[in-house]
Amino acid sequence: MFWSKKEKTASPTWKCKAAGCDFVCDDYLTLQKHTYKKHPGFIMHCEVEGCNFTCDDYRTLEKHMSWKHPAGKSTVVS
């Protein structure tokens, strides 16, 4: 058959970062839509001590973390 169904692999889990919200999904776009609808104006902050980066998009925060705070080179505040 020309069209074949790909096996589903484990996808990353995306969690809402809004205080008191326990929304979890496996798709970035679903999480972004949830955030814009349920938490309008929500701003995320970088969790690394001393960094004042803020944004309203999960992918932007993810890119910031990988570019500015690569694993093993920074301390994340719990």
Secondary structure, DSSP 8 states (H G I E B T S, - for coil): --S----------EE--STT---EES-HHHHHHHHHHHSTT--EE--BTT---EES-HHHHHHHHHHHS-TTSS-B--
